[in-house]
């Protein structure tokens, strides 16, 4: 493969750099290799047995052909693509957009022929309402992509029920058909039934692929392709990484090494995992990672059913910005964090700092310098300071940011998550507690009835209302 | 005062709700009151002695008149206001914009006569370069507000040196004078000299007010006023809160209670502080808080010089969005977090969910419901689940979001931070480690010379380069 590969660099997490109290010693690394190595073949076997279908997404010609066909059909009449989704249905779309489309994409439509992209992953009435005011006059050039794996996500369905009525009112049943794409599990759920009944265009969330592992399915590919991202290259990058993260030699497997190091530090009191991108384009990949890591690894019970309450807390940060916000804490606060930098060696744009004004000769050291070099020097300065304070650092190095390297990154972190889950001996792919919240909503929204379920709902709603009621006591 | 006041609600952090292992017992609250009460008069005295000048910003007629005068002068010829700043020079501006201007402000200029606002708090060459391409054709209608308290922030000065050259090239020396506003300490620093030499318009960062406490000075007020925010009401809200947070009765002082509760939980292993806004408009106030809290409280040494390495790690989160990203971890992971919800009782916009399609009668419970009520029910459901899992929760309640309540919030958290610093017995107002990073940059950018300082720079640069060099070992 001649195209560039992203690399994981972990020397600055070792005892050689930060001492034996906080860094990984050679003996510890060896023990990690021994603990993790059997998991490589275990994961490879689980994949062969069809237990982790997300692993095969980059190979699906069917998905990319379906997506491309739909893009070809819709692109010319779409100036605004609006994604309605939440969690895994939104974060991948946002990350791909920030990484692979120009910064001014939405504001400056003279520079490209792709639609603007809006992703609504919330139900704030003010935010969504003000957007509706704007889009109502532009419905004929707008496509809504409604994404929900289960087909019954309350937030997304609520948005859809608003948009559906708007389209019916303004454009009639044909408007609904022409301006809505449904992405869901095609075998079950209300959204699937609605789509069939109204003859809406559909894309599939493949069976067995959870939301947070779905960005390389139609969930992420459709929006990306609509906005001009080279999805073939994205998938090729993921396949490139697949060959590396399937490698049975621990020391050559970046996902195994990455997971093992994260596992090691979590077990030694560094329960916070900061991903700090020194690239604006990569910043929302850190947000995508935040869900992947938190929802996959934050679990009350291990696989034997014992209560363990484990899970690193992921934090997204942005360099150089957060040097003036978080780095004071990172350097001097508790030594309870593992840092992962995202670094770009070659930025797409060169920008030269102008000359120093005569009145400020002390700025001459900046004059004529390259802004990207300065940004990378800021990363070095921060890393140096962290090492000085004995805080472990990893770096994921991108030679450049493009669809191919972003595809690698996504696949690397998905498989890293699988390894981490196996090391922690938990179920990586479920999210039992989210369901717990989800079930409370219908009760609070007044889903009732005289059957047993209706009565249970009413009881639950009363209980919640009394617990969360804000009254005079303890109000200051 | 007839206008509404924000309130802090803390019952759901007490043992009554979540048990004695994780909640505050009445005895503990009493002890906290005893420990914190003397600090109220201590802080009030420090203020009288001029040690915390940020406390008096809301009373300065001079600042608001200067700001309003400048706005009146510039507003008609400004379609784009570009803030160049980082950390405390940016986060307040961003927070005020998100809270108090419409969501589509920048994209939809048919709805208002205020300028678009862009805040650049980074030096990413791709992001900034693409913006420059766009703004270069619009310089005659653009104002750049360059904000740096020290007048020598590397990132901001680098941006300014690029913009300065662009303006000189395109519009000449008059262009510089007409399109740049400098906000800085007027007594020192390169920016102040540059401004004097080139006769640029200036605003002041008041003496003794650190960046993260400066949003209610010209730093935040100018951008807000330019974009149409009612700064009188913002300041009036802050004054309203001032009367409450100066109150010597602990139980009636929301800043004292807030700080004491945060202090309590930090000392009992809940070292992560999550601020989760259930309002899009308030989300960037959580980001502003993230700097205020981290930089003020993350300290290696206490006031006696002992090494303590303390500091809660603040996290910003957004409801309902993060229910599908972080809440699984929050509920089932380690019980190491204190949650602070931001809740809005009355949203500015009502949005009704449409009818359920015939094919999906199971959605009928949502039909016709109000989206804001649903969002608040999502908060209740999440809080209920957290309480069930014995996780402590606070809520800051806004009757509505407007300049008056936002002013209260800012002042509440500034003073809460002062109380927390006093409880932790640290210097709340310095940031020694940030300076450590800052000094490494000139070295890496090749500031050198044959004097002692030049040699030191070269030595430091070599040391950093060798530590942070990414080579073959440990690269996978």
Interface residues (C-beta under 8 A of the other chain):
Chain A: X7 X8 X9 X10 X11 X12 X14 X17 X86 X87 X88 X90 X91 X102 X103 X104 X106 X107 X108 X121 X122 X123 X124 X125 X126 X127 X128 X129 X130 X131 X132 X133 X134 X152 X153 X154 X155 X157 X158 X161 X162 X164 X165 X166 X190 X191 X193 X194 X196 X197 X198 X211 X251 X252 X253 X254 X257 X271 X272 X279 X280 X281 X290 X291 X294 X295 X297 X298 X299 X300 X309 X310 X311 X313 X315 X318 X320 X321 X323 X324 X325 X326 X327 X328 X329 X330 X331 X332 X333 X334 X335 X336 X337 X343 X347 X348 X349 X350 X351 X352 X353 X354 X355 X356 X357 X358 X359 X360 X362 X363 X365 X366 X367 X369 X370 X371 X372 X374 X375 X377 X378 X379 X380 X381 X382 X383 X384 X385 X387 X388 X389 X395 X397 X401 X431 X432 X433 X434 X436 X437 X438 X440 X441 X442 X444 X445 X446 X447 X463 X464 X465 X467 X468 X470 X473 X474 X475 X476
Chain B: X7 X8 X9 X10 X11 X12 X14 X17 X86 X87 X88 X90 X91 X102 X103 X104 X106 X107 X108 X121 X122 X123 X124 X125 X126 X127 X128 X129 X130 X131 X132 X133 X134 X152 X153 X154 X155 X157 X158 X161 X162 X164 X165 X166 X190 X191 X193 X194 X196 X197 X198 X211 X251 X252 X253 X254 X257 X271 X272 X279 X280 X281 X290 X291 X294 X295 X297 X298 X299 X300 X309 X310 X311 X313 X315 X318 X319 X320 X321 X323 X324 X325 X326 X327 X328 X329 X330 X331 X332 X333 X334 X335 X336 X337 X343 X347 X348 X349 X350 X351 X352 X353 X354 X355 X356 X357 X358 X359 X360 X362 X363 X365 X366 X367 X369 X370 X371 X372 X374 X375 X377 X378 X379 X380 X381 X382 X383 X384 X385 X387 X388 X389 X395 X397 X401 X431 X432 X433 X434 X436 X437 X438 X440 X441 X442 X444 X445 X446 X447 X463 X464 X465 X467 X468 X470 X473 X474 X475 X476
